[in-house]
């Protein structure tokens, strides 16, 4: 009886506690480069039950580092920005919250949101106080019409 060789590379579940974060990052970057979906078991901060998500990684970022007066360091973690197939929207996952992951060979299927383009605002007038006042009001489009809003009791979109 001849047994055919089955290549399971790419479908093995990896437990993050059994490997270095460098290895985990290398696998996630490789999945990003090859546009391969990744299934993660993720534990949200403050929760006790992990969730399983299939994600399409769009970016890996580091958070800012804050050093307190007593010398303790806060921040500096790594965040995985990905499209969640369950919700169909972009989500953030902290690398420290990923308990296990599997890199698949299946390609991305979700459309990524278009990147926002920075539009430089017009320079503020420096000499005229009234012009500066109207410039600041025009920056907030809700207040640009200068009319007070009337609340209707049936309008629940404004409810807190």
Secondary structure as the mmCIF struct_conf table of DSSP 4:
data_model
#
loop_
_struct_conf.conf_type_id
_struct_conf.id
_struct_conf.beg_label_comp_id
_struct_conf.beg_label_asym_id
_struct_conf.beg_label_seq_id
_struct_conf.end_label_comp_id
_struct_conf.end_label_asym_id
_struct_conf.end_label_seq_id
HELX_LH_PP_P HELX_LH_PP_P1 UNK A 3 UNK A 5
TURN_TY1_P TURN_TY1_P1 UNK A 9 UNK A 10
STRN STRN1 UNK A 13 UNK A 15
HELX_RH_3T_P HELX_RH_3T_P1 UNK A 16 UNK A 18
BEND BEND1 UNK A 19 UNK A 19
HELX_RH_AL_P HELX_RH_AL_P1 UNK A 21 UNK A 34
TURN_TY1_P TURN_TY1_P2 UNK A 35 UNK A 35
STRN STRN2 UNK A 36 UNK A 42
TURN_TY1_P TURN_TY1_P3 UNK A 45 UNK A 46
BEND BEND2 UNK A 48 UNK A 49
STRN STRN3 UNK A 51 UNK A 62
STRN STRN4 UNK A 65 UNK A 67
TURN_TY1_P TURN_TY1_P4 UNK A 69 UNK A 70
BEND BEND3 UNK A 71 UNK A 71
STRN STRN5 UNK A 73 UNK A 75
STRN STRN6 UNK A 78 UNK A 84
TURN_TY1_P TURN_TY1_P5 UNK A 85 UNK A 88
STRN STRN7 UNK A 89 UNK A 94
HELX_RH_3T_P HELX_RH_3T_P2 UNK A 95 UNK A 97
STRN STRN8 UNK A 98 UNK A 107
HELX_LH_PP_P HELX_LH_PP_P2 UNK A 108 UNK A 108
BEND BEND4 UNK A 110 UNK A 110
HELX_LH_PP_P HELX_LH_PP_P3 UNK A 111 UNK A 116
HELX_LH_PP_P HELX_LH_PP_P4 UNK A 120 UNK A 125
BEND BEND5 UNK A 126 UNK A 127
HELX_RH_AL_P HELX_RH_AL_P2 UNK A 129 UNK A 139
BEND BEND6 UNK A 140 UNK A 140
HELX_RH_3T_P HELX_RH_3T_P3 UNK A 141 UNK A 143
TURN_TY1_P TURN_TY1_P6 UNK A 144 UNK A 145
TURN_TY1_P TURN_TY1_P7 UNK A 153 UNK A 154
HELX_RH_3T_P HELX_RH_3T_P4 UNK A 156 UNK A 158
#
